[in-house]
Each structure stands twice: as C-alpha cells, then as structure tokens.
Amino acid sequence: MITKPYDVVDYLHSEEDIQAYLQEMLASGASHTAIKYAFVDAERARAKLENQEPSLKTLDMVFGALFNQKQKTDLLHDVATA
C-alpha cells in the first residue's frame, strides 16, 4: 500500500470549506501555534484553488495582524524554506 502524509489542504475544496476550517480552529480552543498554521493552510488552499503558489505578501499581512515581528519573521522564514 502506498501512503502519503496527511495534508488538510487536500480536503479544502472551496472558500466555504476554508472558512469552516478556520472557524472550527478558532472555536475549538486550538493552540496559538495550531491557529497560525491553520492560516497558512488556508492560504495554501486558496492558492491551490486558483492554481497558484501562496503569496508571501498575503501571508505577511495575515501574520502581521496576529503575531509580533520576531514571530512573523521566523514563521515566514519557515514557510519560505519548506
């Protein structure tokens, strides 16, 4: 049997799916880190829906609203080098 790693983006097929995913993450009491990565997942899913790569400018905007500059810089570095 061939397996591949689980990626929530494979199951987010519409903007409604993305919004429901983000709402559930926020409502469920998920950790700060899990919520950060949920927003990354959402951006990746949106890019996939449009057959594009995620925009680092968009990720920067989202992270700027949520995190301090050091956290944002570290996370953007992680995303860019992934």
N, C-alpha and C positions, 0 to 999 in steps of 0.2 A: 504494500500500500504506500502510495506517495502522499506525503503530507506537506503542508506549508504553514508558516507562522500565522496566527490569528491577527487580522487587521480589521478593526471596526470600519474602516473606510470602505471595505468590500461590501458592507451592508447598508451604507447610507446612499440611497439611490435618488434622493430628491431633496430639495430645500426643506420640505416638511420633515423628512427623516432627520436631517441635520439639526433643525430646531428642536425636535422632540428629544434627540440625544443630548443636546446642550441643556435643555430644561431639566431633564432627568438627572444629569450630573450635578447641576446646581441644587436641585431639590433633595437629592439623596444624602447630602452631608458629606460628599466626597472630599478627599483631602485637597489642599491648595495645589499640590503638585498634580494630582489627577485632573483637576479642573483646568490647569494650564495646558496639559496635554490634550484635553478634550477640545480646546480651542484650536490647537494645532491640527488635530484630527478633522475638525470642521473645515478648516481652511484647505487641507489636503483633499477632502471630499468635494468641496466646491470646485477646486481646480480640476479634479478628475471629471466632474460633471461637464465642465467646459473644455475638456481635453487639453488642459494647460498645466504648467507647473505652479505650485503655490508661490504667491508673490511675497518676497521678503518684506516689501513695503507694507503690505497688509498685515503680515504677522507682527511687524514692528509696531504698527498702530494698535493692534489688539493688546500686545504685551505692554505697551506704554500706558494703557488705561488700567492695567491690572497689577503691574509689578514695578519695583524700583529699578533704577538704571542698571545697577550691577546684575540683578536677576535677569533683566531683559537681555543684556549683552551676553550673559552666559548661555541663556536659552537659545538666542538667535545663533550663536556660535555652534551649539549642539545640533540645531536643525540644519544649518548650512553644511555641516561636515558629516551629516548622517548619510 
